[in-house]
Amino acid sequence: MRELRHQRQWTQEQLGQVIGRAQQEIYRWEKGLVRIPAEDLAILARVFEVSILTFFPEGGDSPPFLHRHSSLSDALRACAEHAAAMATAMQAVALYAEEASATNGEGASDA
């Protein structure tokens, strides 16, 4: 978190203002004196535009809630991809139906 804060050239007080926490709380988090609550990790991830997993060292044990969120995120991404594919297929069917209707309509008027 400290590295991300420094990249933005923010003080602890500025970060605290952005996320609605006191500078002292940011200090305690950065020093490892207290654990960062899950909801604050999610806020920090959004503010810094990074994955929540960024806040956990490689090989470290991630808390169980991260596995649930990660799985949920993967499931939502898959659903979005599926929805996009379905929308494309529905557009193709609609276009085919319009062409078929136009073709059938022309044939009926020729008869």
JOTATA-V892300 format. One record per residue. N is the residue number from 0. RES is the residue in one small letter. OMEGA is omega in whole degrees, 0 to 359 (* if undefined). Layout:
BEGIN
N	RES	OMEGA
N	RES	OMEGA
END
This chain:
BEGIN
0	m	180
1	r	181
2	e	178
3	l	179
4	r	179
5	h	178
6	q	178
7	r	181
8	q	177
9	w	170
10	t	175
11	q	180
12	e	179
13	q	178
14	l	178
15	g	179
16	q	181
17	v	184
18	i	177
19	g	179
20	r	179
21	a	178
22	q	180
23	q	178
24	e	178
25	i	178
26	y	181
27	r	178
28	w	184
29	e	179
30	k	181
31	g	181
32	l	177
33	v	176
34	r	177
35	i	178
36	p	182
37	a	182
38	e	178
39	d	174
40	l	179
41	a	178
42	i	179
43	l	179
44	a	178
45	r	182
46	v	182
47	f	179
48	e	178
49	v	174
50	s	177
51	i	179
52	l	177
53	t	185
54	f	180
55	f	182
56	p	177
57	e	178
58	g	179
59	g	178
60	d	175
61	s	178
62	p	183
63	p	182
64	f	179
65	l	179
66	h	178
67	r	181
68	h	179
69	s	179
70	s	178
71	l	178
72	s	178
73	d	180
74	a	179
75	l	178
76	r	179
77	a	178
78	c	179
79	a	178
80	e	178
81	h	180
82	a	178
83	a	178
84	a	179
85	m	179
86	a	178
87	t	179
88	a	180
89	m	177
90	q	179
91	a	178
92	v	180
93	a	179
94	l	178
95	y	181
96	a	178
97	e	180
98	e	179
99	a	180
100	s	179
101	a	179
102	t	180
103	n	179
104	g	179
105	e	180
106	g	182
107	a	182
108	s	179
109	d	186
110	a	*
END
